[in-house]
Amino acid sequence: MKTNTLKVRVISTVFILMNFLPSRSAVAEEPCADLSGQDRLSSEYLNLIRSAPVPYAQRNGFSHDQLAPSPPLHWNPHLARVARQKAQSMARYNYFAHTQPNGLGPNRRLVMSGYPLPRDYPLDSQANTVESLASGASNANEAIDQLVIDYGVPGAEHRAHLLATARPFRSHTEVGIGMACNPRSTYIYYYVILTAPPIPAPRTARANSTPTRLKTR
């Protein structure tokens, strides 16, 4: 009888304690960190890595056989806007992929935003010659490290993109970085790095080879 009574008391105590524990929905969510200004700062950090990739590789323990310094990328507001919109989309709709739920891939999405790409760049839903993605990092520089170190990624494709070790990326001179946070999403933080060739300058009319003479009185 004493043993049974003890069991009843223990079970009752556990039941009472469980009733007082806050539910998952009642627990306060950790607020997002302040990401303001990190986009530009992380582009400067990427350029720092590009300027000296071999020492960076040595510090982080990956091969530097194909690495060489690359010119700095220029901050491009258009690319930054498109990157920010993509990061916000992933955070809001809780997905992590190059192709959006509406079927738009990175190349086509950039062209539809008004940024022209070379004619030989494919525009199908999976085509990507411009975008690297990271998630879960608590700040933008950490996201850059994830992508450049590229641990476990076959062919280190993100590193090839951001450090321009592959031919398609050597003509890229522009960069834009976007980020977003949603505490209720799977990865919470989302980062998008877009690089692209510069927009060709518009053609201008050829100047008249014969200079116009001013009328004199």
C-alpha positions in Angstrom: 0.0 0.0 0.0 2.8 2.5 0.8 4.5 1.8 -2.5 1.3 2.4 -4.5 0.6 5.6 -2.5 4.2 6.8 -3.3 3.7 6.1 -7.0 0.4 8.1 -7.0 2.1 11.0 -5.3 5.0 11.0 -7.7 2.8 10.8 -10.7 0.6 13.6 -9.3 3.6 15.8 -8.7 4.9 15.3 -12.2 1.5 16.1 -13.6 1.2 19.3 -11.6 4.7 20.4 -12.6 4.0 19.7 -16.3 0.9 21.9 -16.0 3.1 24.8 -14.8 5.8 24.4 -17.6 5.3 27.0 -20.4 4.3 25.5 -23.7 6.6 25.9 -26.8 4.4 28.7 -28.1 4.5 30.5 -24.8 8.3 30.6 -24.6 9.6 34.0 -25.7 11.4 33.8 -29.0 14.9 35.1 -29.2 14.9 38.4 -31.1 16.8 38.7 -34.3 20.2 40.4 -34.1 20.7 43.8 -35.6 21.9 43.2 -39.1 21.9 46.8 -40.2 25.1 47.8 -42.1 26.4 44.2 -42.2 25.8 43.9 -45.9 28.3 46.5 -46.9 30.8 45.4 -44.2 30.6 41.8 -45.3 31.3 42.8 -48.9 34.5 44.5 -47.6 35.4 41.4 -45.7 34.9 39.3 -48.9 37.2 41.7 -50.8 39.8 41.3 -48.1 39.7 37.6 -48.5 39.9 37.9 -52.3 43.0 40.1 -52.0 44.9 37.5 -50.0 43.2 34.1 -50.4 46.3 31.9 -49.8 46.9 33.1 -46.2 43.1 32.8 -45.5 43.2 29.2 -46.8 46.2 28.3 -44.7 44.5 29.7 -41.6 41.3 27.8 -42.3 42.9 24.5 -43.4 41.8 24.1 -47.0 43.8 23.7 -50.2 45.1 26.9 -51.9 46.5 25.3 -55.0 44.1 27.1 -57.4 43.9 30.4 -55.4 45.2 33.7 -56.5 44.4 37.3 -55.6 41.3 38.7 -57.3 40.3 42.3 -57.9 37.8 43.8 -55.4 34.1 43.6 -56.2 32.2 46.9 -56.5 29.1 47.3 -54.3 26.1 47.4 -56.6 22.7 48.7 -55.2 20.7 46.8 -57.8 22.3 43.5 -56.9 21.9 44.3 -53.2 18.2 45.0 -53.6 17.6 41.7 -55.4 19.7 39.8 -52.9 17.8 41.4 -50.0 14.4 40.5 -51.5 15.5 36.8 -52.0 16.8 36.6 -48.4 13.4 38.0 -47.1 11.5 35.6 -49.3 13.4 32.6 -47.8 13.0 33.9 -44.2 9.3 34.6 -44.7 8.3 31.4 -46.5 10.8 29.2 -44.6 12.8 27.6 -47.5 16.4 27.5 -48.4 17.0 27.0 -52.1 18.3 28.9 -55.2 15.0 28.4 -57.0 12.0 30.3 -55.4 8.7 28.6 -54.8 7.3 30.5 -57.9 9.9 28.7 -60.1 12.3 31.6 -60.6 16.0 30.7 -60.6 18.8 33.2 -59.8 19.8 34.1 -63.4 16.2 34.6 -64.6 15.2 36.5 -61.4 18.1 38.9 -61.9 17.3 39.5 -65.6 13.6 40.1 -64.8 14.6 42.7 -62.2 16.2 44.7 -65.0 19.8 43.7 -64.7 21.0 42.3 -68.0 23.3 39.2 -68.1 25.5 38.0 -71.0 23.6 36.2 -73.7 25.4 32.9 -73.1 24.1 32.8 -69.5 21.2 30.2 -69.3 17.8 31.4 -68.0 16.0 28.2 -67.1 14.5 27.7 -63.6 17.7 26.0 -62.3 20.2 28.2 -63.9 22.6 29.9 -61.5 25.8 31.7 -62.4 25.4 34.6 -59.9 24.2 33.5 -56.5 25.6 31.9 -53.3 23.4 31.2 -50.2 24.2 30.7 -46.6 21.9 30.2 -43.5 22.1 29.9 -39.8 25.1 32.1 -39.3 24.7 34.7 -36.6 26.4 37.5 -38.6 27.3 38.2 -42.2 31.0 37.7 -41.9 30.4 34.2 -40.5 28.2 33.5 -43.5 31.0 34.6 -45.8 33.4 32.2 -44.0 30.9 29.4 -44.4 30.8 29.9 -48.1 34.5 30.4 -48.8 35.6 27.5 -46.6 32.8 25.5 -48.2 33.3 22.4 -45.9 31.7 19.3 -47.3 30.5 21.0 -50.6 31.6 19.0 -53.6 33.9 21.0 -55.8 33.8 23.9 -53.4 31.4 25.7 -55.7 30.7 28.6 -53.4 34.4 29.3 -53.1 34.9 29.1 -56.8 32.1 31.7 -57.2 33.2 34.2 -54.5 37.0 33.9 -55.1 36.6 33.7 -58.9 38.6 30.5 -59.3 36.4 29.3 -62.2 36.2 31.0 -65.5 32.5 32.1 -65.5 33.1 34.3 -62.4 36.3 36.1 -63.5 34.3 38.6 -65.4 32.2 39.5 -62.3 33.0 42.9 -61.0 29.8 43.7 -59.1 28.5 42.4 -55.8 25.3 42.8 -53.7 24.6 41.1 -50.4 21.2 40.7 -48.7 20.2 39.2 -45.4 17.0 38.5 -43.4 15.9 37.0 -40.1 12.8 35.1 -39.0 12.9 33.5 -35.5 10.1 31.2 -36.4 11.9 29.8 -39.5 14.1 26.7 -39.7 17.5 28.5 -40.0 16.5 31.9 -38.6 19.1 33.8 -40.5 19.4 33.8 -44.3 22.2 35.4 -46.5 22.3 35.9 -50.3 25.5 37.0 -52.2 25.0 38.0 -55.8 27.9 38.8 -58.2 27.6 39.7 -61.8 29.5 41.3 -64.7 29.0 45.1 -65.0 26.1 46.4 -67.0 27.4 47.4 -70.5 27.5 51.1 -71.0 24.8 52.4 -73.4 26.0 53.1 -76.9 26.3 56.8 -77.7 26.0 58.5 -81.1 29.3 59.0 -82.8 30.4 62.6 -82.7 30.4 64.5 -85.9 34.0 64.5 -87.3 33.6 68.0 -88.7 33.4 70.5 -85.8 30.6 73.0 -85.9 31.9 76.5 -86.5 30.5 79.3 -84.3 29.0 82.2 -86.1 30.8 85.4 -85.7 29.7 88.9 -86.2 
